[in-house]
Amino acid sequence: MSIPTAVAERISRRIGPRLSPPAHAAADYLFAASFVTAGLLFWRKHRRAGLGALTCGAAKLALIAATDYPGLSGNARLVDFHTHGSLELALAGVVAALPELFSFDEHRHFFSVSAAGMTMLHNLTDFHRDDLRKPPRQFRAA
């Protein structure tokens, strides 16, 4: 575990879960946008770093598209919100390991800080909040 990730883990565990699912969804979109933007910026000088960032952005966008966020409508319901949290934490581990996997030192700080941010987001999100669950659909007799 990198130093930024360890610090983020310790701080966010002390604070506890405070973010709602819609706030988590907004942060997910920001992380996806940061990965895609970084990938495009890194591409010219460092293709491996750019490819790594674009891959992370694509994985994050795929996870967002498949997740059923409580309190939000319009998303697919392939992955429930609790499972999303587990997959997101696994993705944070992959993000932290990408510089080693793709053999580059440049832009390593971007990946370690992003992994720390994703870990912090996971720890600050209340994944067990049921008050935003969509109510069951009511059918009326004709």
Secondary structure, 3 states (H helix, E strand, C coil): CCHHHHHHHHHHHHHCCCECHHHHHHHHHHHHHHHHHHHHHHHCCCHHHHHHHHHHHHHHHHHHHHEECCCCCCCCCCEEHHHHHHHHHHHHHHHHHHHHHCCCCCCHHHHHHHHHHHHHHHHHECCCCCCCCCCCCCCCCC
